[in-house]
Structure formats: C-alpha cells, structure tokens
C-alpha cells in the first residue's frame, strides 16, 4: 500500500527517531499508525471539510494555511510533512 511505504518504510531501522506531521481531510485518518514503531513519531491533524481547492483562496474560513504554518513552527525538527486533502 502506497501510504504505508511512504510513512513507515523510511524510519523503521534508523537510529534517530523520525517525526512525521500529516495534515488532511477526514480521510487522512488512514495515514495514522495501526502499530507503534519505535523510531517513528506521527502527528496527525485532521481538518474536516478542507478540500485542496480552498488552498488558493486569500481568505479562508477554515484558516488551513495558518494552522499548517503554526504547526510547522511548533515542530521545527520534523522530518516529513504530508498534505493529504481531497
């Protein structure tokens, strides 16, 4: 499965713990880990009702871009950022 290899295939045998941040619509929950991996830390942020078409708008009611920027600022040591919107 594509998302399994993308998220978990890179960090399983590494010495340093990897930090992944995932943003997405309600379907992004399928990227959440089903098992715990000792070298991977996944932070999942679901934003229901946030389609990719809303990213080009200057004024967004959901403020998705602001939320993503703030989270990146808070997780400055992240290794991978995944955006999964429909």
N, CA, C and O atoms as a GROMACS GRO file, in nm:
protein
  344
    1UNK      N    1   0.084  -0.118   0.000
    1UNK     CA    2   0.000   0.000   0.000
    1UNK      C    3   0.089   0.125   0.000
    1UNK      O    4   0.185   0.132   0.076
    2UNK      N    5   0.058   0.221  -0.083
    2UNK     CA    6   0.142   0.339  -0.101
    2UNK      C    7   0.167   0.416   0.028
    2UNK      O    8   0.282   0.442   0.062
    3UNK      N    9   0.061   0.452   0.100
    3UNK     CA   10   0.080   0.534   0.219
    3UNK      C   11   0.159   0.460   0.327
    3UNK      O   12   0.232   0.524   0.403
    4UNK      N   13   0.146   0.330   0.336
    4UNK     CA   14   0.222   0.253   0.435
    4UNK      C   15   0.371   0.263   0.406
    4UNK      O   16   0.451   0.289   0.496
    5UNK      N   17   0.410   0.244   0.282
    5UNK     CA   18   0.552   0.251   0.245
    5UNK      C   19   0.605   0.392   0.262
    5UNK      O   20   0.719   0.411   0.306
    6UNK      N   21   0.525   0.490   0.227
    6UNK     CA   22   0.568   0.629   0.237
    6UNK      C   23   0.593   0.669   0.382
    6UNK      O   24   0.697   0.728   0.413
    7UNK      N   25   0.501   0.637   0.468
    7UNK     CA   26   0.510   0.683   0.607
    7UNK      C   27   0.600   0.595   0.691
    7UNK      O   28   0.678   0.646   0.771
    8UNK      N   29   0.593   0.465   0.675
    8UNK     CA   30   0.664   0.375   0.767
    8UNK      C   31   0.790   0.312   0.709
    8UNK      O   32   0.875   0.266   0.785
    9UNK      N   33   0.802   0.310   0.580
    9UNK     CA   34   0.916   0.244   0.520
    9UNK      C   35   1.048   0.314   0.541
    9UNK      O   36   1.153   0.250   0.533
   10UNK      N   37   1.045   0.444   0.568
   10UNK     CA   38   1.169   0.519   0.579
   10UNK      C   39   1.230   0.518   0.718
   10UNK      O   40   1.350   0.541   0.731
   11UNK      N   41   1.152   0.493   0.821
   11UNK     CA   42   1.206   0.513   0.954
   11UNK      C   43   1.223   0.391   1.040
   11UNK      O   44   1.267   0.402   1.154
   12UNK      N   45   1.190   0.276   0.990
   12UNK     CA   46   1.186   0.158   1.074
   12UNK      C   47   1.321   0.118   1.130
   12UNK      O   48   1.328   0.075   1.246
   13UNK      N   49   1.428   0.129   1.055
   13UNK     CA   50   1.559   0.081   1.100
   13UNK      C   51   1.659   0.194   1.124
   13UNK      O   52   1.779   0.173   1.114
   14UNK      N   53   1.612   0.311   1.157
   14UNK     CA   54   1.701   0.424   1.177
   14UNK      C   55   1.732   0.443   1.325
   14UNK      O   56   1.652   0.408   1.411
   15UNK      N   57   1.849   0.499   1.353
   15UNK     CA   58   1.889   0.522   1.491
   15UNK      C   59   1.813   0.638   1.554
   15UNK      O   60   1.769   0.628   1.669
   16UNK      N   61   1.798   0.747   1.481
   16UNK     CA   62   1.730   0.864   1.534
   16UNK      C   63   1.580   0.854   1.508
   16UNK      O   64   1.537   0.812   1.400
   17UNK      N   65   1.502   0.894   1.606
   17UNK     CA   66   1.357   0.890   1.591
   17UNK      C   67   1.313   0.995   1.489
   17UNK      O   68   1.353   1.111   1.498
   18UNK      N   69   1.232   0.954   1.393
   18UNK     CA   70   1.181   1.042   1.290
   18UNK      C   71   1.047   1.100   1.333
   18UNK      O   72   0.966   1.031   1.395
   19UNK      N   73   1.023   1.227   1.301
   19UNK     CA   74   0.897   1.292   1.334
   19UNK      C   75   0.826   1.329   1.205
   19UNK      O   76   0.877   1.406   1.124
   20UNK      N   77   0.705   1.273   1.186
   20UNK     CA   78   0.624   1.300   1.069
   20UNK      C   79   0.499   1.376   1.111
   20UNK      O   80   0.438   1.343   1.213
   21UNK      N   81   0.461   1.476   1.034
   21UNK     CA   82   0.339   1.552   1.057
   21UNK      C   83   0.251   1.535   0.934
   21UNK      O   84   0.295   1.556   0.821
   22UNK      N   85   0.126   1.496   0.957
   22UNK     CA   86   0.031   1.472   0.849
   22UNK      C   87  -0.088   1.565   0.866
   22UNK      O   88  -0.150   1.567   0.973
   23UNK      N   89  -0.121   1.642   0.763
   23UNK     CA   90  -0.241   1.724   0.759
   23UNK      C   91  -0.331   1.668   0.651
   23UNK      O   92  -0.284   1.624   0.546
   24UNK      N   93  -0.462   1.670   0.677
   24UNK     CA   94  -0.551   1.624   0.573
   24UNK      C   95  -0.697   1.637   0.610
   24UNK      O   96  -0.732   1.681   0.720
   25UNK      N   97  -0.781   1.596   0.516
   25UNK     CA   98  -0.924   1.596   0.540
   25UNK      C   99  -0.959   1.473   0.623
   25UNK      O  100  -0.871   1.410   0.682
   26UNK      N  101  -1.085   1.440   0.629
   26UNK     CA  102  -1.128   1.328   0.715
   26UNK      C  103  -1.066   1.195   0.673
   26UNK      O  104  -1.056   1.104   0.756
   27UNK      N  105  -1.026   1.180   0.548
   27UNK     CA  106  -0.965   1.054   0.502
   27UNK      C  107  -0.820   1.038   0.548
   27UNK      O  108  -0.763   0.930   0.535
   28UNK      N  109  -0.761   1.144   0.599
   28UNK     CA  110  -0.621   1.135   0.643
   28UNK      C  111  -0.604   1.044   0.763
   28UNK      O  112  -0.492   1.006   0.796
   29UNK      N  113  -0.713   1.007   0.828
   29UNK     CA  114  -0.703   0.915   0.942
   29UNK      C  115  -0.645   0.780   0.899
   29UNK      O  116  -0.592   0.707   0.982
   30UNK      N  117  -0.654   0.748   0.771
   30UNK     CA  118  -0.598   0.621   0.723
   30UNK      C  119  -0.446   0.623   0.719
   30UNK      O  120  -0.384   0.518   0.700
   31UNK      N  121  -0.385   0.740   0.735
   31UNK     CA  122  -0.240   0.750   0.745
   31UNK      C  123  -0.193   0.728   0.888
   31UNK      O  124  -0.073   0.711   0.911
   32UNK      N  125  -0.284   0.728   0.982
   32UNK     CA  126  -0.246   0.710   1.123
   32UNK      C  127  -0.189   0.570   1.143
   32UNK      O  128  -0.233   0.474   1.079
   33UNK      N  129  -0.092   0.558   1.231
   33UNK     CA  130  -0.029   0.426   1.252
   33UNK      C  131  -0.124   0.326   1.316
   33UNK      O  132  -0.197   0.359   1.410
   34UNK      N  133  -0.123   0.206   1.265
   34UNK     CA  134  -0.201   0.098   1.325
   34UNK      C  135  -0.117   0.024   1.428
   34UNK      O  136  -0.170  -0.045   1.514
   35UNK      N  137   0.012   0.040   1.417
   35UNK     CA  138   0.106  -0.020   1.512
   35UNK      C  139   0.202   0.088   1.557
   35UNK      O  140   0.218   0.190   1.490
   36UNK      N  141   0.263   0.066   1.670
   36UNK     CA  142   0.365   0.159   1.718
   36UNK      C  143   0.501   0.121   1.661
   36UNK      O  144   0.540   0.004   1.663
   37UNK      N  145   0.571   0.218   1.610
   37UNK     CA  146   0.706   0.198   1.562
   37UNK      C  147   0.799   0.278   1.651
   37UNK      O  148   0.776   0.397   1.673
   38UNK      N  149   0.903   0.216   1.702
   38UNK     CA  150   0.988   0.282   1.800
   38UNK      C  151   1.067   0.398   1.742
   38UNK      O  152   1.109   0.486   1.816
   39UNK      N  153   1.090   0.400   1.613
   39UNK     CA  154   1.170   0.506   1.552
   39UNK      C  155   1.088   0.610   1.476
   39UNK      O  156   1.145   0.694   1.406
   40UNK      N  157   0.956   0.604   1.488
   40UNK     CA  158   0.871   0.698   1.415
   40UNK      C  159   0.768   0.757   1.510
   40UNK      O  160   0.702   0.686   1.586
   41UNK      N  161   0.756   0.889   1.505
   41UNK     CA  162   0.654   0.961   1.581
   41UNK      C  163   0.566   1.034   1.480
   41UNK      O  164   0.615   1.119   1.406
   42UNK      N  165   0.437   1.000   1.477
   42UNK     CA  166   0.346   1.058   1.379
   42UNK      C  167   0.246   1.149   1.450
   42UNK      O  168   0.182   1.109   1.547
   43UNK      N  169   0.234   1.272   1.399
   43UNK     CA  170   0.135   1.367   1.449
   43UNK      C  171   0.034   1.388   1.336
   43UNK      O  172   0.070   1.434   1.228
   44UNK      N  173  -0.092   1.353   1.362
   44UNK     CA  174  -0.197   1.362   1.261
   44UNK      C  175  -0.291   1.477   1.295
   44UNK      O  176  -0.342   1.484   1.407
   45UNK      N  177  -0.313   1.566   1.200
   45UNK     CA  178  -0.403   1.679   1.217
   45UNK      C  179  -0.512   1.670   1.110
   45UNK      O  180  -0.487   1.694   0.992
   46UNK      N  181  -0.633   1.634   1.154
   46UNK     CA  182  -0.746   1.624   1.060
   46UNK      C  183  -0.819   1.758   1.058
   46UNK      O  184  -0.849   1.816   1.162
   47UNK      N  185  -0.848   1.806   0.938
   47UNK     CA  186  -0.926   1.927   0.921
   47UNK      C  187  -1.044   1.891   0.831
   47UNK      O  188  -1.033   1.900   0.709
   48UNK      N  189  -1.155   1.849   0.891
   48UNK     CA  190  -1.272   1.808   0.811
   48UNK      C  191  -1.324   1.922   0.724
   48UNK      O  192  -1.328   2.038   0.767
   49UNK      N  193  -1.362   1.889   0.604
   49UNK     CA  194  -1.419   1.988   0.514
   49UNK      C  195  -1.316   2.079   0.449
   49UNK      O  196  -1.351   2.186   0.400
   50UNK      N  197  -1.192   2.038   0.448
   50UNK     CA  198  -1.085   2.120   0.390
   50UNK      C  199  -1.037   2.057   0.259
   50UNK      O  200  -0.942   1.979   0.260
   51UNK      N  201  -1.100   2.091   0.147
   51UNK     CA  202  -1.054   2.035   0.019
   51UNK      C  203  -0.934   2.112  -0.034
   51UNK      O  204  -0.907   2.224   0.008
   52UNK      N  205  -0.863   2.052  -0.124
   52UNK     CA  206  -0.745   2.114  -0.184
   52UNK      C  207  -0.783   2.240  -0.261
   52UNK      O  208  -0.699   2.329  -0.277
   53UNK      N  209  -0.904   2.250  -0.310
   53UNK     CA  210  -0.945   2.367  -0.388
   53UNK      C  211  -0.946   2.494  -0.305
   53UNK      O  212  -0.937   2.604  -0.362
   54UNK      N  213  -0.956   2.484  -0.175
   54UNK     CA  214  -0.956   2.603  -0.089
   54UNK      C  215  -0.820   2.661  -0.062
   54UNK      O  216  -0.810   2.767   0.000
   55UNK      N  217  -0.714   2.595  -0.105
   55UNK     CA  218  -0.578   2.642  -0.074
   55UNK      C  219  -0.541   2.770  -0.148
   55UNK      O  220  -0.457   2.846  -0.101
   56UNK      N  221  -0.601   2.796  -0.263
   56UNK     CA  222  -0.566   2.915  -0.339
   56UNK      C  223  -0.636   3.042  -0.293
   56UNK      O  224  -0.604   3.150  -0.342
   57UNK      N  225  -0.730   3.032  -0.203
   57UNK     CA  226  -0.807   3.148  -0.158
   57UNK      C  227  -0.726   3.230  -0.058
   57UNK      O  228  -0.660   3.177   0.031
   58UNK      N  229  -0.733   3.363  -0.076
   58UNK     CA  230  -0.663   3.450   0.020
   58UNK      C  231  -0.734   3.451   0.154
   58UNK      O  232  -0.668   3.454   0.259
   59UNK      N  233  -0.864   3.449   0.154
   59UNK     CA  234  -0.942   3.447   0.278
   59UNK      C  235  -1.008   3.310   0.292
   59UNK      O  236  -1.097   3.275   0.214
   60UNK      N  237  -0.965   3.236   0.389
   60UNK     CA  238  -1.020   3.102   0.412
   60UNK      C  239  -1.094   3.100   0.545
   60UNK      O  240  -1.042   3.148   0.645
   61UNK      N  241  -1.213   3.045   0.545
   61UNK     CA  242  -1.288   3.038   0.671
   61UNK      C  243  -1.229   2.935   0.766
   61UNK      O  244  -1.241   2.950   0.887
   62UNK      N  245  -1.165   2.832   0.713
   62UNK     CA  246  -1.105   2.729   0.799
   62UNK      C  247  -0.963   2.763   0.843
   62UNK      O  248  -0.909   2.700   0.934
   63UNK      N  249  -0.902   2.863   0.780
   63UNK     CA  250  -0.764   2.905   0.815
   63UNK      C  251  -0.665   2.789   0.811
   63UNK      O  252  -0.580   2.777   0.898
   64UNK      N  253  -0.677   2.705   0.709
   64UNK     CA  254  -0.593   2.586   0.698
   64UNK      C  255  -0.446   2.624   0.685
   64UNK      O  256  -0.361   2.566   0.753
   65UNK      N  257  -0.415   2.721   0.600
   65UNK     CA  258  -0.275   2.761   0.581
   65UNK      C  259  -0.214   2.811   0.711
   65UNK      O  260  -0.099   2.780   0.741
   66UNK      N  261  -0.290   2.889   0.787
   66UNK     CA  262  -0.239   2.939   0.916
   66UNK      C  263  -0.212   2.825   1.013
   66UNK      O  264  -0.112   2.826   1.085
   67UNK      N  265  -0.301   2.726   1.016
   67UNK     CA  266  -0.283   2.611   1.105
   67UNK      C  267  -0.158   2.531   1.066
   67UNK      O  268  -0.083   2.486   1.152
   68UNK      N  269  -0.138   2.513   0.936
   68UNK     CA  270  -0.020   2.438   0.890
   68UNK      C  271   0.107   2.514   0.924
   68UNK      O  272   0.204   2.455   0.972
   69UNK      N  273   0.108   2.646   0.898
   69UNK     CA  274   0.227   2.726   0.932
   69UNK      C  275   0.259   2.720   1.081
   69UNK      O  276   0.375   2.704   1.119
   70UNK      N  277   0.158   2.733   1.164
   70UNK     CA  278   0.179   2.730   1.309
   70UNK      C  279   0.232   2.594   1.353
   70UNK      O  280   0.321   2.588   1.438
   71UNK      N  281   0.180   2.488   1.298
   71UNK     CA  282   0.225   2.354   1.335
   71UNK      C  283   0.369   2.330   1.290
   71UNK      O  284   0.447   2.269   1.363
   72UNK      N  285   0.404   2.377   1.171
   72UNK     CA  286   0.543   2.364   1.126
   72UNK      C  287   0.636   2.441   1.219
   72UNK      O  288   0.745   2.394   1.252
   73UNK      N  289   0.592   2.558   1.263
   73UNK     CA  290   0.672   2.637   1.356
   73UNK      C  291   0.691   2.561   1.488
   73UNK      O  292   0.801   2.561   1.545
   74UNK      N  293   0.586   2.497   1.536
   74UNK     CA  294   0.592   2.422   1.662
   74UNK      C  295   0.674   2.295   1.649
   74UNK      O  296   0.735   2.251   1.747
   75UNK      N  297   0.676   2.235   1.533
   75UNK     CA  298   0.751   2.110   1.509
   75UNK      C  299   0.868   2.138   1.414
   75UNK      O  300   0.876   2.078   1.307
   76UNK      N  301   0.956   2.227   1.451
   76UNK     CA  302   1.065   2.267   1.362
   76UNK      C  303   1.160   2.152   1.331
   76UNK      O  304   1.232   2.158   1.231
   77UNK      N  305   1.162   2.051   1.413
   77UNK     CA  306   1.252   1.939   1.390
   77UNK      C  307   1.186   1.824   1.315
   77UNK      O  308   1.234   1.711   1.320
   78UNK      N  309   1.076   1.852   1.244
   78UNK     CA  310   1.007   1.744   1.174
   78UNK      C  311   1.088   1.697   1.054
   78UNK      O  312   1.162   1.774   0.992
   79UNK      N  313   1.073   1.571   1.021
   79UNK     CA  314   1.146   1.509   0.911
   79UNK      C  315   1.063   1.501   0.783
   79UNK      O  316   1.118   1.501   0.673
   80UNK      N  317   0.931   1.494   0.798
   80UNK     CA  318   0.846   1.477   0.681
   80UNK      C  319   0.712   1.544   0.707
   80UNK      O  320   0.651   1.522   0.812
   81UNK      N  321   0.666   1.624   0.613
   81UNK     CA  322   0.534   1.687   0.620
   81UNK      C  323   0.452   1.632   0.504
   81UNK      O  324   0.493   1.640   0.388
   82UNK      N  325   0.336   1.574   0.536
   82UNK     CA  326   0.248   1.516   0.434
   82UNK      C  327   0.118   1.594   0.434
   82UNK      O  328   0.057   1.614   0.539
   83UNK      N  329   0.076   1.640   0.316
   83UNK     CA  330  -0.053   1.706   0.299
   83UNK      C  331  -0.142   1.612   0.220
   83UNK      O  332  -0.109   1.575   0.108
   84UNK      N  333  -0.254   1.572   0.279
   84UNK     CA  334  -0.345   1.474   0.216
   84UNK      C  335  -0.486   1.532   0.217
   84UNK      O  336  -0.565   1.506   0.308
   85UNK      N  337  -0.517   1.610   0.115
   85UNK     CA  338  -0.650   1.669   0.104
   85UNK      C  339  -0.715   1.621  -0.025
   85UNK      O  340  -0.647   1.596  -0.124
   86UNK      N  341  -0.849   1.608  -0.022
   86UNK     CA  342  -0.922   1.561  -0.139
   86UNK      C  343  -0.950   1.668  -0.238
   86UNK      O  344  -1.010   1.642  -0.342
   0.00000   0.00000   0.00000
